[in-house]
Amino acid sequence: MLIARSAALFALAAVLEIGGAWLVWQGVREHKGWAWIGAGVIALGLYGFVATLQPQGDFARVLAAYGGVFVAGSLVWGAVADGYRPDRWDVTGALVCLAGMAVIMYAPRGR
């Protein structure tokens, strides 16, 4: 159950961070305006809060592991929101990152 909660928090954090960055990108690069930028800033702030809810108490470990989720999530977001089609190397790289995330976060440590 602890791993399921952690994975759900990582997924929520990814939606908030990637979505927030995408909203800022849309506001600035696609000239959609300050409302989009503001919504992005709020989402990015919420991401920072959600990261603190991880059951693991080590900031460095949580953020390092989240990096793998961010890589994979960014490719998924691009495919859904922008029609980006990851190639086999994108997918392979994302799977490597997720494997690294799992080792960092969930490997037995004997403490």
N, CA, C and O atoms as a printed pandas DataFrame, in Angstrom:
     atom_number atom_name residue_name chain_id  residue_number  x_coord  y_coord  z_coord
0              1         N          MET        A               1    0.823   -1.204    0.000
1              2        CA          MET        A               1    0.000    0.000    0.000
2              3         C          MET        A               1    0.860    1.257    0.000
3              4         O          MET        A               1    0.507    2.264   -0.615
4              5         N          LEU        A               2    1.996    1.188    0.699
5              6        CA          LEU        A               2    2.889    2.338    0.765
6              7         C          LEU        A               2    3.449    2.696   -0.614
7              8         O          LEU        A               2    3.565    3.872   -0.956
8              9         N          ILE        A               3    3.793    1.674   -1.401
9             10        CA          ILE        A               3    4.309    1.926   -2.750
10            11         C          ILE        A               3    3.208    2.501   -3.634
11            12         O          ILE        A               3    3.471    3.396   -4.436
12            13         N          ALA        A               4    1.989    2.006   -3.501
13            14        CA          ALA        A               4    0.869    2.540   -4.303
14            15         C          ALA        A               4    0.632    4.012   -3.978
15            16         O          ALA        A               4    0.416    4.818   -4.884
16            17         N          ARG        A               5    0.669    4.367   -2.705
17            18        CA          ARG        A               5    0.490    5.774   -2.316
18            19         C          ARG        A               5    1.615    6.629   -2.879
19            20         O          ARG        A               5    1.380    7.710   -3.418
20            21         N          SER        A               6    2.824    6.139   -2.748
21            22        CA          SER        A               6    3.982    6.868   -3.258
22            23         C          SER        A               6    3.880    7.066   -4.771
23            24         O          SER        A               6    4.129    8.161   -5.276
24            25         N          ALA        A               7    3.515    6.005   -5.490
25            26        CA          ALA        A               7    3.382    6.099   -6.948
26            27         C          ALA        A               7    2.290    7.098   -7.334
27            28         O          ALA        A               7    2.456    7.864   -8.284
28            29         N          ALA        A               8    1.176    7.091   -6.600
29            30        CA          ALA        A               8    0.100    8.045   -6.884
30            31         C          ALA        A               8    0.568    9.478   -6.641
31            32         O          ALA        A               8    0.233   10.380   -7.409
32            33         N          LEU        A               9    1.334    9.687   -5.583
33            34        CA          LEU        A               9    1.867   11.033   -5.324
34            35         C          LEU        A               9    2.847   11.457   -6.407
35            36         O          LEU        A               9    2.852   12.618   -6.819
36            37         N          PHE        A              10    3.678   10.524   -6.875
37            38        CA          PHE        A              10    4.585   10.853   -7.980
38            39         C          PHE        A              10    3.796   11.233   -9.233
39            40         O          PHE        A              10    4.151   12.185   -9.928
40            41         N          ALA        A              11    2.733   10.493   -9.518
41            42        CA          ALA        A              11    1.912   10.803  -10.696
42            43         C          ALA        A              11    1.256   12.174  -10.564
43            44         O          ALA        A              11    1.245   12.948  -11.521
44            45         N          LEU        A              12    0.710   12.481   -9.390
45            46        CA          LEU        A              12    0.103   13.794   -9.168
46            47         C          LEU        A              12    1.145   14.901   -9.283
47            48         O          LEU        A              12    0.890   15.942   -9.888
48            49         N          ALA        A              13    2.312   14.673   -8.705
49            50        CA          ALA        A              13    3.389   15.666   -8.802
50            51         C          ALA        A              13    3.768   15.915  -10.257
51            52         O          ALA        A              13    4.013   17.053  -10.656
52            53         N          ALA        A              14    3.814   14.846  -11.046
53            54        CA          ALA        A              14    4.163   14.995  -12.462
54            55         C          ALA        A              14    3.122   15.816  -13.208
55            56         O          ALA        A              14    3.473   16.692  -13.999
56            57         N          VAL        A              15    1.845   15.540  -12.964
57            58        CA          VAL        A              15    0.786   16.314  -13.624
58            59         C          VAL        A              15    0.918   17.788  -13.266
59            60         O          VAL        A              15    0.797   18.655  -14.131
60            61         N          LEU        A              16    1.167   18.069  -11.994
61            62        CA          LEU        A              16    1.272   19.467  -11.564
62            63         C          LEU        A              16    2.519   20.153  -12.122
63            64         O          LEU        A              16    2.441   21.279  -12.615
64            65         N          GLU        A              17    3.669   19.476  -12.045
65            66        CA          GLU        A              17    4.887   20.138  -12.522
66            67         C          GLU        A              17    4.916   20.249  -14.036
67            68         O          GLU        A              17    5.165   21.327  -14.577
68            69         N          ILE        A              18    4.665   19.157  -14.714
69            70        CA          ILE        A              18    4.702   19.184  -16.179
70            71         C          ILE        A              18    3.574   20.061  -16.715
71            72         O          ILE        A              18    3.774   20.851  -17.638
72            73         N          GLY        A              19    2.391   19.914  -16.126
73            74        CA          GLY        A              19    1.267   20.759  -16.540
74            75         C          GLY        A              19    1.531   22.227  -16.270
75            76         O          GLY        A              19    1.207   23.082  -17.094
76            77         N          GLY        A              20    2.116   22.522  -15.123
77            78        CA          GLY        A              20    2.449   23.914  -14.803
78            79         C          GLY        A              20    3.456   24.493  -15.773
79            80         O          GLY        A              20    3.292   25.612  -16.260
80            81         N          ALA        A              21    4.494   23.732  -16.049
81            82        CA          ALA        A              21    5.500   24.205  -17.010
82            83         C          ALA        A              21    4.880   24.380  -18.398
83            84         O          ALA        A              21    5.201   25.331  -19.111
84            85         N          TRP        A              22    3.986   23.454  -18.778
85            86        CA          TRP        A              22    3.329   23.551  -20.082
86            87         C          TRP        A              22    2.445   24.800  -20.143
87            88         O          TRP        A              22    2.409   25.487  -21.164
88            89         N          LEU        A              23    1.731   25.095  -19.046
89            90        CA          LEU        A              23    0.897   26.298  -19.030
90            91         C          LEU        A              23    1.739   27.566  -19.172
91            92         O          LEU        A              23    1.368   28.477  -19.912
92            93         N          VAL        A              24    2.865   27.628  -18.470
93            94        CA          VAL        A              24    3.755   28.783  -18.609
94            95         C          VAL        A              24    4.264   28.860  -20.049
95            96         O          VAL        A              24    4.286   29.939  -20.640
96            97         N          TRP        A              25    4.668   27.738  -20.610
97            98        CA          TRP        A              25    5.141   27.681  -22.004
98            99         C          TRP        A              25    4.065   28.225  -22.946
99           100         O          TRP        A              25    4.344   29.043  -23.823
100          101         N          GLN        A              26    2.834   27.758  -22.747
101          102        CA          GLN        A              26    1.739   28.223  -23.603
102          103         C          GLN        A              26    1.519   29.727  -23.441
103          104         O          GLN        A              26    1.310   30.439  -24.423
104          105         N          GLY        A              27    1.566   30.202  -22.207
105          106        CA          GLY        A              27    1.366   31.621  -21.952
106          107         C          GLY        A              27    2.418   32.492  -22.597
107          108         O          GLY        A              27    2.109   33.555  -23.135
108          109         N          VAL        A              28    3.675   32.043  -22.545
109          110        CA          VAL        A              28    4.780   32.854  -23.073
110          111         C          VAL        A              28    5.038   32.562  -24.550
111          112         O          VAL        A              28    4.976   33.464  -25.385
112          113         N          ARG        A              29    5.323   31.313  -24.866
113          114        CA          ARG        A              29    5.743   30.965  -26.231
114          115         C          ARG        A              29    4.601   30.982  -27.242
115          116         O          ARG        A              29    4.800   31.291  -28.416
116          117         N          GLU        A              30    3.407   30.646  -26.769
117          118        CA          GLU        A              30    2.251   30.612  -27.679
118          119         C          GLU        A              30    1.369   31.845  -27.505
119          120         O          GLU        A              30    0.282   31.929  -28.078
120          121         N          HIS        A              31    1.849   32.800  -26.708
121          122        CA          HIS        A              31    1.182   34.100  -26.528
122          123         C          HIS        A              31   -0.265   33.973  -26.043
123          124         O          HIS        A              31   -1.154   34.682  -26.513
124          125         N          LYS        A              32   -0.483   33.062  -25.100
125          126        CA          LYS        A              32   -1.835   32.884  -24.569
126          127         C          LYS        A              32   -2.119   33.772  -23.369
127          128         O          LYS        A              32   -3.259   33.857  -22.914
128          129         N          GLY        A              33   -1.097   34.429  -22.858
129          130        CA          GLY        A              33   -1.333   35.460  -21.858
130          131         C          GLY        A              33   -1.040   35.086  -20.418
131          132         O          GLY        A              33   -0.641   33.971  -20.083
132          133         N          TRP        A              34   -1.268   36.102  -19.586
133          134        CA          TRP        A              34   -0.923   36.029  -18.172
134          135         C          TRP        A              34   -1.772   35.038  -17.395
135          136         O          TRP        A              34   -1.295   34.472  -16.412
136          137         N          ALA        A              35   -3.003   34.812  -17.798
137          138        CA          ALA        A              35   -3.841   33.845  -17.082
138          139         C          ALA        A              35   -3.233   32.444  -17.160
139          140         O          ALA        A              35   -3.225   31.711  -16.171
140          141         N          TRP        A              36   -2.727   32.079  -18.327
141          142        CA          TRP        A              36   -2.075   30.781  -18.492
142          143         C          TRP        A              36   -0.791   30.719  -17.657
143          144         O          TRP        A              36   -0.506   29.717  -17.002
144          145         N          ILE        A              37   -0.037   31.801  -17.697
145          146        CA          ILE        A              37    1.204   31.848  -16.916
146          147         C          ILE        A              37    0.884   31.734  -15.429
147          148         O          ILE        A              37    1.532   30.966  -14.718
148          149         N          GLY        A              38   -0.100   32.482  -14.951
149          150        CA          GLY        A              38   -0.488   32.435  -13.550
150          151         C          GLY        A              38   -0.959   31.056  -13.121
151          152         O          GLY        A              38   -0.602   30.578  -12.044
152          153         N          ALA        A              39   -1.762   30.416  -13.964
153          154        CA          ALA        A              39   -2.216   29.056  -13.658
154          155         C          ALA        A              39   -1.028   28.099  -13.580
155          156         O          ALA        A              39   -0.999   27.200  -12.740
156          157         N          GLY        A              40   -0.058   28.299  -14.455
157          158        CA          GLY        A              40    1.144   27.473  -14.436
158          159         C          GLY        A              40    1.951   27.661  -13.166
159          160         O          GLY        A              40    2.442   26.692  -12.586
160          161         N          VAL        A              41    2.088   28.897  -12.736
161          162        CA          VAL        A              41    2.827   29.185  -11.498
162          163         C          VAL        A              41    2.130   28.537  -10.295
163          164         O          VAL        A              41    2.793   27.986   -9.416
164          165         N          ILE        A              42    0.814   28.603  -10.257
165          166        CA          ILE        A              42    0.069   27.963   -9.166
166          167         C          ILE        A              42    0.288   26.448   -9.187
167          168         O          ILE        A              42    0.548   25.839   -8.150
168          169         N          ALA        A              43    0.183   25.850  -10.370
169          170        CA          ALA        A              43    0.394   24.401  -10.479
170          171         C          ALA        A              43    1.805   24.019  -10.043
171          172         O          ALA        A              43    1.991   23.005   -9.370
172          173         N          LEU        A              44    2.796   24.819  -10.418
173          174        CA          LEU        A              44    4.171   24.527  -10.012
174          175         C          LEU        A              44    4.330   24.625   -8.496
175          176         O          LEU        A              44    5.054   23.829   -7.896
176          177         N          GLY        A              45    3.672   25.578   -7.884
177          178        CA          GLY        A              45    3.703   25.675   -6.425
178          179         C          GLY        A              45    3.050   24.477   -5.764
179          180         O          GLY        A              45    3.554   23.963   -4.765
180          181         N          LEU        A              46    1.932   24.029   -6.314
181          182        CA          LEU        A              46    1.262   22.840   -5.776
182          183         C          LEU        A              46    2.129   21.597   -5.923
183          184         O          LEU        A              46    2.129   20.728   -5.052
184          185         N          TYR        A              47    2.869   21.514   -7.027
185          186        CA          TYR        A              47    3.816   20.402   -7.203
186          187         C          TYR        A              47    4.794   20.351   -6.031
187          188         O          TYR        A              47    5.044   19.282   -5.473
188          189         N          GLY        A              48    5.342   21.497   -5.663
189          190        CA          GLY        A              48    6.294   21.542   -4.554
190          191         C          GLY        A              48    5.675   21.036   -3.258
191          192         O          GLY        A              48    6.341   20.375   -2.462
192          193         N          PHE        A              49    4.407   21.346   -3.052
193          194        CA          PHE        A              49    3.706   20.868   -1.863
194          195         C          PHE        A              49    3.485   19.361   -1.917
195          196         O          PHE        A              49    3.738   18.659   -0.938
196          197         N          VAL        A              50    3.018   18.866   -3.048
197          198        CA          VAL        A              50    2.725   17.432   -3.187
198          199         C          VAL        A              50    3.988   16.593   -2.952
199          200         O          VAL        A              50    3.915   15.513   -2.367
200          201         N          ALA        A              51    5.128   17.082   -3.402
201          202        CA          ALA        A              51    6.374   16.339   -3.196
202          203         C          ALA        A              51    6.656   16.109   -1.711
203          204         O          ALA        A              51    7.276   15.109   -1.350
204          205         N          THR        A              52    6.212   17.012   -0.859
205          206        CA          THR        A              52    6.462   16.855    0.584
206          207         C          THR        A              52    5.606   15.758    1.205
207          208         O          THR        A              52    5.864   15.354    2.339
208          209         N          LEU        A              53    4.602   15.271    0.498
209          210        CA          LEU        A              53    3.700   14.258    1.033
210          211         C          LEU        A              53    4.208   12.829    0.849
211          212         O          LEU        A              53    3.583   11.885    1.331
212          213         N          GLN        A              54    5.335   12.664    0.159
213          214        CA          GLN        A              54    5.895   11.330   -0.025
214          215         C          GLN        A              54    6.195   10.688    1.329
215          216         O          GLN        A              54    6.691   11.358    2.235
216          217         N          PRO        A              55    5.898    9.392    1.472
217          218        CA          PRO        A              55    6.175    8.718    2.741
218          219         C          PRO        A              55    7.679    8.675    3.071
219          220         O          PRO        A              55    8.056    8.719    4.242
220          221         N          GLN        A              56    8.518    8.591    2.062
221          222        CA          GLN        A              56    9.971    8.606    2.256
222          223         C          GLN        A              56   10.374    9.997    2.728
223          224         O          GLN        A              56    9.928   10.992    2.156
224          225         N          GLY        A              57   11.189   10.084    3.739
225          226        CA          GLY        A              57   11.494   11.377    4.331
226          227         C          GLY        A              57   12.734   12.077    3.815
227          228         O          GLY        A              57   13.047   13.175    4.277
228          229         N          ASP        A              58   13.449   11.486    2.878
229          230        CA          ASP        A              58   14.693   12.090    2.399
230          231         C          ASP        A              58   14.446   12.939    1.156
231          232         O          ASP        A              58   14.106   12.419    0.093
232          233         N          PHE        A              59   14.622   14.253    1.302
233          234        CA          PHE        A              59   14.398   15.177    0.188
234          235         C          PHE        A              59   15.190   14.761   -1.048
235          236         O          PHE        A              59   14.638   14.687   -2.146
236          237         N          ALA        A              60   16.464   14.493   -0.874
237          238        CA          ALA        A              60   17.317   14.161   -2.028
238          239         C          ALA        A              60   16.822   12.915   -2.746
239          240         O          ALA        A              60   16.778   12.881   -3.975
240          241         N          ARG        A              61   16.452   11.896   -1.989
241          242        CA          ARG        A              61   15.990   10.650   -2.609
242          243         C          ARG        A              61   14.668   10.869   -3.341
243          244         O          ARG        A              61   14.502   10.398   -4.466
244          245         N          VAL        A              62   13.740   11.569   -2.726
245          246        CA          VAL        A              62   12.438   11.798   -3.351
246          247         C          VAL        A              62   12.600   12.593   -4.646
247          248         O          VAL        A              62   12.026   12.233   -5.673
248          249         N          LEU        A              63   13.374   13.661   -4.600
249          250        CA          LEU        A              63   13.528   14.479   -5.808
250          251         C          LEU        A              63   14.343   13.777   -6.886
251          252         O          LEU        A              63   14.068   13.945   -8.074
252          253         N          ALA        A              64   15.338   12.995   -6.490
253          254        CA          ALA        A              64   16.105   12.235   -7.478
254          255         C          ALA        A              64   15.214   11.199   -8.157
255          256         O          ALA        A              64   15.248   11.052   -9.379
256          257         N          ALA        A              65   14.426   10.490   -7.376
257          258        CA          ALA        A              65   13.517    9.496   -7.946
258          259         C          ALA        A              65   12.470   10.165   -8.828
259          260         O          ALA        A              65   12.121    9.651   -9.891
260          261         N          TYR        A              66   11.974   11.310   -8.383
261          262        CA          TYR        A              66   10.963   12.016   -9.168
262          263         C          TYR        A              66   11.488   12.374  -10.561
263          264         O          TYR        A              66   10.714   12.467  -11.514
264          265         N          GLY        A              67   12.789   12.573  -10.677
265          266        CA          GLY        A              67   13.368   12.874  -11.991
266          267         C          GLY        A              67   12.992   11.835  -13.037
267          268         O          GLY        A              67   12.692   12.185  -14.179
268          269         N          GLY        A              68   13.005   10.564  -12.658
269          270        CA          GLY        A              68   12.617    9.508  -13.597
270          271         C          GLY        A              68   11.160    9.609  -13.994
271          272         O          GLY        A              68   10.807    9.388  -15.153
272          273         N          VAL        A              69   10.308    9.944  -13.025
273          274        CA          VAL        A              69    8.885   10.125  -13.314
274          275         C          VAL        A              69    8.698   11.320  -14.240
275          276         O          VAL        A              69    7.882   11.279  -15.161
276          277         N          PHE        A              70    9.460   12.389  -13.991
277          278        CA          PHE        A              70    9.361   13.592  -14.815
278          279         C          PHE        A              70    9.712   13.295  -16.271
279          280         O          PHE        A              70    9.021   13.748  -17.183
280          281         N          VAL        A              71   10.779   12.539  -16.488
281          282        CA          VAL        A              71   11.191   12.211  -17.865
282          283         C          VAL        A              71   10.077   11.463  -18.590
283          284         O          VAL        A              71    9.673   11.852  -19.686
284          285         N          ALA        A              72    9.588   10.400  -17.983
285          286        CA          ALA        A              72    8.533    9.609  -18.624
286          287         C          ALA        A              72    7.247   10.421  -18.770
287          288         O          ALA        A              72    6.596   10.390  -19.814
288          289         N          GLY        A              73    6.894   11.139  -17.723
289          290        CA          GLY        A              73    5.670   11.948  -17.762
290          291         C          GLY        A              73    5.709   13.033  -18.813
291          292         O          GLY        A              73    4.691   13.338  -19.436
292          293         N          SER        A              74    6.871   13.615  -19.013
293          294        CA          SER        A              74    7.004   14.665  -20.036
294          295         C          SER        A              74    6.719   14.122  -21.426
295          296         O          SER        A              74    6.073   14.785  -22.237
296          297         N          LEU        A              75    7.197   12.922  -21.699
297          298        CA          LEU        A              75    6.936   12.317  -23.008
298          299         C          LEU        A              75    5.447   12.000  -23.173
299          300         O          LEU        A              75    4.879   12.205  -24.245
300          301         N          VAL        A              76    4.826   11.505  -22.114
301          302        CA          VAL        A              76    3.389   11.221  -22.176
302          303         C          VAL        A              76    2.612   12.522  -22.362
303          304         O          VAL        A              76    1.697   12.590  -23.183
304          305         N          TRP        A              77    2.975   13.550  -21.601
305          306        CA          TRP        A              77    2.281   14.840  -21.724
306          307         C          TRP        A              77    2.409   15.379  -23.155
307          308         O          TRP        A              77    1.426   15.825  -23.746
308          309         N          GLY        A              78    3.601   15.333  -23.690
309          310        CA          GLY        A              78    3.808   15.817  -25.058
310          311         C          GLY        A              78    2.966   15.057  -26.071
311          312         O          GLY        A              78    2.437   15.650  -27.012
312          313         N          ALA        A              79    2.838   13.746  -25.884
313          314        CA          ALA        A              79    2.036   12.942  -26.801
314          315         C          ALA        A              79    0.560   13.303  -26.701
315          316         O          ALA        A              79   -0.130   13.399  -27.716
316          317         N          VAL        A              80    0.076   13.502  -25.478
317          318        CA          VAL        A              80   -1.349   13.789  -25.277
318          319         C          VAL        A              80   -1.683   15.243  -25.616
319          320         O          VAL        A              80   -2.651   15.506  -26.330
320          321         N          ALA        A              81   -0.893   16.180  -25.111
321          322        CA          ALA        A              81   -1.232   17.599  -25.233
322          323         C          ALA        A              81   -0.788   18.228  -26.549
323          324         O          ALA        A              81   -1.434   19.146  -27.054
324          325         N          ASP        A              82    0.310   17.735  -27.097
325          326        CA          ASP        A              82    0.876   18.399  -28.280
326          327         C          ASP        A              82    1.010   17.500  -29.504
327          328         O          ASP        A              82    1.488   17.949  -30.546
328          329         N          GLY        A              83    0.602   16.257  -29.399
329          330        CA          GLY        A              83    0.699   15.358  -30.538
330          331         C          GLY        A              83    2.108   14.863  -30.824
331          332         O          GLY        A              83    2.370   14.327  -31.901
332          333         N          TYR        A              84    3.022   15.037  -29.865
333          334        CA          TYR        A              84    4.394   14.552  -30.022
334          335         C          TYR        A              84    4.393   13.031  -30.029
335          336         O          TYR        A              84    3.693   12.408  -29.230
336          337         N          ARG        A              85    5.157   12.436  -30.908
337          338        CA          ARG        A              85    5.237   10.981  -30.978
338          339         C          ARG        A              85    6.641   10.531  -30.599
339          340         O          ARG        A              85    7.576   10.657  -31.389
340          341         N          PRO        A              86    6.784   10.001  -29.375
341          342        CA          PRO        A              86    8.104    9.533  -28.956
342          343         C          PRO        A              86    8.563    8.378  -29.841
343          344         O          PRO        A              86    7.770    7.522  -30.232
344          345         N          ASP        A              87    9.854    8.371  -30.147
345          346        CA          ASP        A              87   10.389    7.245  -30.903
346          347         C          ASP        A              87   10.872    6.166  -29.931
347          348         O          ASP        A              87   10.749    6.312  -28.715
348          349         N          ARG        A              88   11.414    5.098  -30.475
349          350        CA          ARG        A              88   11.806    3.969  -29.618
350          351         C          ARG        A              88   12.890    4.360  -28.630
351          352         O          ARG        A              88   12.967    3.791  -27.541
352          353         N          TRP        A              89   13.729    5.322  -28.991
353          354        CA          TRP        A              89   14.803    5.752  -28.088
354          355         C          TRP        A              89   14.249    6.614  -26.955
355          356         O          TRP        A              89   14.731    6.538  -25.825
356          357         N          ASP        A              90   13.246    7.425  -27.250
357          358        CA          ASP        A              90   12.562    8.164  -26.189
358          359         C          ASP        A              90   11.947    7.190  -25.183
359          360         O          ASP        A              90   12.108    7.345  -23.973
360          361         N          VAL        A              91   11.249    6.197  -25.698
361          362        CA          VAL        A              91   10.586    5.216  -24.836
362          363         C          VAL        A              91   11.611    4.419  -24.041
363          364         O          VAL        A              91   11.433    4.195  -22.844
364          365         N          THR        A              92   12.680    3.991  -24.700
365          366        CA          THR        A              92   13.738    3.250  -24.010
366          367         C          THR        A              92   14.349    4.096  -22.896
367          368         O          THR        A              92   14.538    3.612  -21.780
368          369         N          GLY        A              93   14.652    5.337  -23.188
369          370        CA          GLY        A              93   15.228    6.229  -22.184
370          371         C          GLY        A              93   14.290    6.435  -21.014
371          372         O          GLY        A              93   14.724    6.451  -19.862
372          373         N          ALA        A              94   13.007    6.592  -21.300
373          374        CA          ALA        A              94   12.022    6.779  -20.229
374          375         C          ALA        A              94   11.931    5.531  -19.356
375          376         O          ALA        A              94   11.817    5.639  -18.135
376          377         N          LEU        A              95   11.980    4.361  -19.963
377          378        CA          LEU        A              95   11.933    3.123  -19.177
378          379         C          LEU        A              95   13.177    2.972  -18.303
379          380         O          LEU        A              95   13.086    2.509  -17.166
380          381         N          VAL        A              96   14.329    3.359  -18.830
381          382        CA          VAL        A              96   15.556    3.334  -18.025
382          383         C          VAL        A              96   15.408    4.278  -16.833
383          384         O          VAL        A              96   15.775    3.932  -15.710
384          385         N          CYS        A              97   14.870    5.468  -17.084
385          386        CA          CYS        A              97   14.664    6.432  -15.995
386          387         C          CYS        A              97   13.698    5.899  -14.949
387          388         O          CYS        A              97   13.927    6.071  -13.752
388          389         N          LEU        A              98   12.620    5.254  -15.383
389          390        CA          LEU        A              98   11.657    4.693  -14.424
390          391         C          LEU        A              98   12.271    3.544  -13.626
391          392         O          LEU        A              98   11.986    3.384  -12.439
392          393         N          ALA        A              99   13.112    2.748  -14.279
393          394        CA          ALA        A              99   13.805    1.681  -13.545
394          395         C          ALA        A              99   14.729    2.287  -12.495
395          396         O          ALA        A              99   14.782    1.804  -11.364
396          397         N          GLY        A             100   15.450    3.333  -12.856
397          398        CA          GLY        A             100   16.310    4.020  -11.894
398          399         C          GLY        A             100   15.511    4.606  -10.756
399          400         O          GLY        A             100   15.930    4.546   -9.600
400          401         N          MET        A             101   14.366    5.169  -11.072
401          402        CA          MET        A             101   13.490    5.728  -10.045
402          403         C          MET        A             101   13.069    4.643   -9.062
403          404         O          MET        A             101   13.083    4.868   -7.852
404          405         N          ALA        A             102   12.698    3.478   -9.561
405          406        CA          ALA        A             102   12.256    2.385   -8.699
406          407         C          ALA        A             102   13.391    1.915   -7.785
407          408         O          ALA        A             102   13.160    1.632   -6.610
408          409         N          VAL        A             103   14.604    1.831   -8.311
409          410        CA          VAL        A             103   15.749    1.433   -7.493
410          411         C          VAL        A             103   16.003    2.471   -6.400
411          412         O          VAL        A             103   16.177    2.125   -5.231
412          413         N          ILE        A             104   16.022    3.740   -6.793
413          414        CA          ILE        A             104   16.290    4.804   -5.819
414          415         C          ILE        A             104   15.236    4.821   -4.721
415          416         O          ILE        A             104   15.567    4.965   -3.544
416          417         N          MET        A             105   14.002    4.678   -5.088
417          418        CA          MET        A             105   12.914    4.893   -4.145
418          419         C          MET        A             105   12.536    3.651   -3.351
419          420         O          MET        A             105   12.247    3.739   -2.158
420          421         N          TYR        A             106   12.537    2.499   -4.007
421          422        CA          TYR        A             106   11.906    1.342   -3.391
422          423         C          TYR        A             106   12.839    0.160   -3.098
423          424         O          TYR        A             106   12.374   -0.883   -2.638
424          425         N          ALA        A             107   14.130    0.302   -3.354
425          426        CA          ALA        A             107   15.068   -0.781   -3.044
426          427         C          ALA        A             107   15.124   -1.007   -1.538
427          428         O          ALA        A             107   15.097   -0.049   -0.764
428          429         N          PRO        A             108   15.204   -2.276   -1.116
429          430        CA          PRO        A             108   15.306   -2.541    0.332
430          431         C          PRO        A             108   16.647   -2.015    0.841
431          432         O          PRO        A             108   17.687   -2.244    0.224
432          433         N          ARG        A             109   16.614   -1.323    1.949
433          434        CA          ARG        A             109   17.826   -0.710    2.480
434          435         C          ARG        A             109   18.214   -1.244    3.849
435          436         O          ARG        A             109   19.298   -0.932    4.341
436          437         N          GLY        A             110   17.379   -2.017    4.458
437          438        CA          GLY        A             110   17.718   -2.618    5.737
438          439         C          GLY        A             110   17.826   -1.661    6.903
439          440         O          GLY        A             110   18.520   -1.954    7.877
440          441         N          ARG        A             111   17.159   -0.527    6.828
441          442        CA          ARG        A             111   17.175    0.374    7.980
442          443         C          ARG        A             111   15.911    0.277    8.749
443          444         O          ARG        A             111   15.746    0.966    9.756
